[in-house]
């Protein structure tokens, strides 16, 4: 009988080797597939990040252009209000003003949303008078409510601190977004804003302060099945809501993002047809002073200044005209340059007390011009003349860049005439030679 054992053993080993080779091939194929998938994911992630960055930069540029045009719109309205007007003309100007405010808010919302998506949004930390802040904010809400014939009530707990450390601009944005929604969706009844102290106990200034804000209305309300969706970007309760009331659906998403960045929470309760209530908390750093006297101080009126020789560097002819008009009824004289290179040449040849420097100009931008001015001052032993940066960019990074270049102060467009004059006054009052000359003579004089 023939021997078959060794042949079977060889066949079995061959089959095992073949099976292992198949398994190895499958593993290699799977590994290759995973590597390809990971590569595709990396490429997709990089493409998405590049697209997000491009969108942010595009929106920043669009925001810049909008702010420049808004400067002309709001500035012209402000100047026209200083002239004799009849009631119809006043109404027309008010309409222009409200349109400008809406466009300004829309530009800010679009840019803020894009920054948040890109992870480039930062809060400021500055000390501010909370009582003054609430008075100004409540006045804006009251004006909106009164236009629709709505009642408005602002209730402030008596134990609230007078000063806080945080970001007042963004806190105001949250409150106005929520209150603006309340006014928009309420046709009859009342809007209520209440602020209470959550922690710490009154008198304890060593710990963070947490405040609770409540905005309540008697409006149309929100359907229960939509409450979880209203904080999503570009979302409203229904398409009909967008058609009837308008809006982009960004306000609540931005408010939620800002509240989270402030270490707080936000929640909403609503009953369709019976109104809506938003409650959010915000955390503020320990305040330096909590005495009542600190909150009672108000901004003094713009201090009178001696005649200044001012150099204005701005590439847009209409903005130059507007700034010249803002300074027209002051004792100051203004020279103008349309780019940084021309501004530098005029500065070196002239004898100026102050420079208003636009940051985005052709030929030479404001950053480069300011750096060159500071270099020239150092090389010629001249004291630094105040340079106020003018920019349509509202990002913190832009303020840091202008400061690093040597700018004394930073103003974002669109700016009001009073803001410009007050900033000039504040900056010049910090100059020892100017303060002494103003106090003694009230007359102009050449700088050394």
NORJOTA-V288264 format. One record per residue. RES is the residue in one letter. PSI is psi in whole degrees, 0 to 359 (NA if undefined). Layout:
RES;PSI / RES;PSI
This chain:
X;128 / X;150 / X;125 / X;350 / X;306 / X;323 / X;317 / X;320 / X;317 / X;320 / X;319 / X;317 / X;321 / X;318 / X;321 / X;317 / X;318 / X;319 / X;317 / X;321 / X;321 / X;317 / X;316 / X;319 / X;319 / X;318 / X;318 / X;320 / X;317 / X;319 / X;317 / X;318 / X;318 / X;319 / X;318 / X;320 / X;317 / X;320 / X;316 / X;321 / X;318 / X;316 / X;318 / X;319 / X;315 / X;320 / X;319 / X;318 / X;319 / X;320 / X;319 / X;318 / X;318 / X;320 / X;318 / X;316 / X;322 / X;314 / X;325 / X;319 / X;317 / X;317 / X;320 / X;313 / X;319 / X;319 / X;323 / X;316 / X;323 / X;328 / X;318 / X;316 / X;305 / X;325 / X;318 / X;320 / X;317 / X;318 / X;320 / X;329 / X;342 / X;357 / X;162 / X;131 / X;147 / X;178 / X;319 / X;317 / X;321 / X;318 / X;318 / X;317 / X;321 / X;321 / X;317 / X;316 / X;314 / X;322 / X;319 / X;318 / X;320 / X;314 / X;322 / X;314 / X;319 / X;316 / X;317 / X;316 / X;315 / X;316 / X;318 / X;317 / X;317 / X;319 / X;319 / X;317 / X;325 / X;358 / X;28 / X;17 / X;134 / X;145 / X;152 / X;160 / X;102 / X;151 / X;134 / X;158 / X;110 / X;325 / X;318 / X;319 / X;313 / X;324 / X;315 / X;319 / X;316 / X;325 / X;320 / X;316 / X;318 / X;319 / X;316 / X;315 / X;316 / X;328 / X;331 / X;6 / X;25 / X;150 / X;150 / X;134 / X;133 / X;119 / X;119 / X;127 / X;139 / X;344 / X;12 / X;144 / X;154 / X;336 / X;145 / X;164 / X;117 / X;209 / X;92 / X;327 / X;316 / X;327 / X;317 / X;322 / X;318 / X;309 / X;315 / X;327 / X;312 / X;316 / X;324 / X;320 / X;318 / X;315 / X;317 / X;318 / X;13 / X;122 / X;342 / X;137 / X;230 / X;146 / X;132 / X;133 / X;123 / X;142 / X;130 / X;156 / X;121 / X;314 / X;159 / X;184 / X;151 / X;137 / X;345 / X;102 / X;7 / X;344 / X;165 / X;146 / X;130 / X;123 / X;148 / X;127 / X;134 / X;126 / X;117 / X;143 / X;172 / X;37 / X;207 / X;340 / X;176 / X;132 / X;143 / X;324 / X;358 / X;354 / X;325 / X;349 / X;342 / X;342 / X;359 / X;148 / X;143 / X;26 / X;136 / X;169 / X;327 / X;160 / X;325 / X;324 / X;314 / X;321 / X;319 / X;314 / X;345 / X;191 / X;165 / X;345 / X;15 / X;336 / X;313 / X;324 / X;317 / X;319 / X;315 / X;318 / X;318 / X;319 / X;316 / X;320 / X;335 / X;10 / X;24 / X;187 / X;160 / X;140 / X;161 / X;140 / X;144 / X;153 / X;124 / X;126 / X;356 / X;2 / X;174 / X;148 / X;120 / X;135 / X;126 / X;155 / X;157 / X;142 / X;137 / X;147 / X;160 / X;133 / X;149 / X;323 / X;136 / X;15 / X;148 / X;327 / X;327 / X;321 / X;344 / X;346 / X;137 / X;161 / X;129 / X;159 / X;160 / X;125 / X;141 / X;140 / X;152 / X;167 / X;127 / X;148 / X;114 / X;136 / X;121 / X;120 / X;112 / X;128 / X;334 / X;121 / X;322 / X;326 / X;321 / X;316 / X;316 / X;313 / X;323 / X;322 / X;321 / X;323 / X;4 / X;324 / X;22 / X;168 / X;2 / X;152 / X;145 / X;125 / X;150 / X;146 / X;147 / X;2 / X;171 / X;325 / X;316 / X;322 / X;317 / X;315 / X;316 / X;321 / X;315 / X;332 / X;343 / X;194 / X;85 / X;150 / X;338 / X;146 / X;130 / X;112 / X;112 / X;142 / X;333 / X;100 / X;155 / X;172 / X;297 / X;126 / X;174 / X;326 / X;310 / X;318 / X;319 / X;318 / X;317 / X;322 / X;314 / X;321 / X;316 / X;319 / X;315 / X;317 / X;337 / X;9 / X;30 / X;143 / X;147 / X;129 / X;139 / X;134 / X;119 / X;119 / X;134 / X;123 / X;150 / X;359 / X;131 / X;6 / X;147 / X;324 / X;326 / X;323 / X;321 / X;321 / X;316 / X;321 / X;316 / X;329 / X;344 / X;9 / X;144 / X;325 / X;169 / X;127 / X;131 / X;136 / X;150 / X;136 / X;154 / X;157 / X;315 / X;321 / X;316 / X;311 / X;321 / X;320 / X;317 / X;315 / X;313 / X;316 / X;316 / X;329 / X;340 / X;354 / X;116 / X;315 / X;320 / X;316 / X;319 / X;316 / X;318 / X;318 / X;324 / X;320 / X;331 / X;11 / X;162 / X;168 / X;155 / X;145 / X;158 / X;NA
